[in-house]
Amino acid sequence: MRKRTEPVALEHERCAAAGSSSSGSAAAALDADCRLKQNLRLTGTGPAEPRCAADAGMKRALGRRKGLWLRLRKILLCVLGLYITIPFLIKLCPGIQAKLIFLNFVRVPYFIDLRKPQDQGLNHTCNYYLQPEEDVTVGVWHTVPAVWWKNAQGKDQMWYEDALASSHPIILYLHGNAGTRGGDHRVELYKVLSSLGYHVVTFDYRGWGDSVGTPSERGMTYDALHVFDWIKARSGDNPVYIWGHSLGTGVATNLVRRLCERETPPDALILESPFTNIREEAKSHPFSVIYRYFPGFDWFFLDPITSSGIKFANDENVKHISCPLLILHAEDDPVVPFQLGRKLYSIAAPARSFRDFRVQFVPFHSDLGYRHKYIYKSPELPRILREFLGKSEPEHQH
């Protein structure tokens, strides 16, 4: 035992002697301390981490944490800056809000040739181009009733135009924002309506799809009026119904109000997933959730819509419409809240303009999963349309 501890004692004495002879040298003392710890490890007194290595490791860990926090803080500041900047950007550039409402630049599905509706499974459909105004051209699809599928093969535009004078009723379909007349859910609805014996005429507003022009509420309404008059000039006494979906309900009520004012109303108006007006819809849209409680929300986000001339005031229009009205809305609609459709019905039903016409609201339970654009899947839809469009007696159905 004495032999094992003797080197340690001698080393300690040498370190003490070195310290007494050069007390002003801190480096020598630190070196002696390190050698003493190393000898203690060698003699089995237990492991000991060199202080210099431990300190360096701790500094590296702290440095990493600090760097991570700095990066995270920078990201948070950028997100916050963007969050605050967007409202001011929209206020200064109202055209941005208009583009977000129309979404006409979103052309889904991509890479389809709108001149060939047969590529979408519409083998009894013809593609037209009409010109509502100078420098404005709109692309139109006309799908004949499914019972004429064989007769329609290889026929030209003149044959399709003449077919509008047949005994089959006609539906003018006004689609919502984004996409084109070739959108998947739209094509599926054309097929359903065609199978029920309707002609279906639909088109892309100016600035949508392959239609030429700049989008605006006035322009969209005028395009719809031009296509309606084009149909009426060829349809004879056949009933013509107008069907609007989502943003298309705003175009539809604009159109029908104008038709009623000139005393040429359609035979019925069908609104699928409608809203009351564009301000209430914008406030209720899921995209507005992160800003809904932002100070000055109306001033930043809603006023630019109005200043761009966009109103789509369904709630005002229905007070001036005199024709049967059918409203379809799914309870689980995430885009246009169900309560807006119900509210529009509550405004229309007691309106004096509808006192001689049938007004009906048909809800679709959320369990069905029809959401915003899949009401065409309902097996009840044929019956609903047959009963509503087949009855001419005036009544209000609550």
ZIQUINOR-V472503 format. One record per backbone hydrogen bond with DSSP energy under -1.0 kcal/mol. CO is the residue of the C=O (numbers start at 1). NH is the residue of the N-H. Records with the same first field share a line. If there is no record, write none. Layout:
CO=NH  NH
This chain:
1=5
2=6
5=9
6=10
7=11
8=12
9=13
10=14
11=15
12=16
13=17
14=18
15=19
16=20
17=21
18=22
22=25
25=29
26=30
27=31
28=32
29=33
30=34
31=35
32=36
33=37
34=38
35=39
36=40
37=41
38=42
39=43
40=45
41=44
50=54
51=55
52=56
53=57
54=58
55=59
56=60
57=61
58=62
59=63
60=64
61=65
62=66
63=67
64=68
65=69
66=70
67=71
68=72
69=73
70=74
71=75
72=76
73=77
74=78
75=79
76=80
77=81
78=82
79=83
80=84
81=85
82=86
85=89
86=90
87=91
88=92
89=93
93=96
94=98
95=99
96=100
97=101
98=102
99=103
102=178
103=106
106=179
113=116
116=119
117=120  122
118=121
121=123
124=144
126=142
128=140
130=138
133=136
137=212
138=130
139=204
140=128
141=202
142=126
143=200
145=148
146=149
148=152
150=153
152=155
156=160
157=161
158=162
159=163
161=164
162=165
163=166
169=199
170=241
171=201
172=243
174=245
180=183
183=187
184=188
185=189
186=190
187=191
188=192
189=193
190=194
191=195
192=196
193=198
194=146  197
199=171
200=143
201=173
202=141
205=208
208=211
212=137
216=220
217=221
218=222
219=223
220=224
221=225
222=226
223=227
224=228
225=229
226=230
227=231
228=232
229=233
231=234  235
235=238
239=170
240=267
241=172
242=270
243=174
244=272
245=248
246=249
247=250  251
248=252
249=253
250=254
251=255
252=256
253=257
254=258
255=259
256=260
257=261
258=262
259=264
260=263
268=242
269=326
270=244
271=328
272=246
276=315
277=281
278=282
279=283
280=284
281=285
285=288
286=289
288=291  292
291=294
294=297
296=300
297=301
298=303
302=306
303=307
304=308
305=310
306=309
311=278
312=314
313=317
314=318
317=320
324=269
325=360
326=271
327=362
328=273
329=364
330=333
337=340
338=342
339=343
340=344
341=345
342=346
343=347
344=348
345=349
348=351
351=354
352=355
354=357
358=325
359=397
360=327
362=329
364=331
365=368
366=369
370=374
374=377
375=378
378=381
380=384
381=385
382=386
383=387
384=388
385=389
386=390
395=359
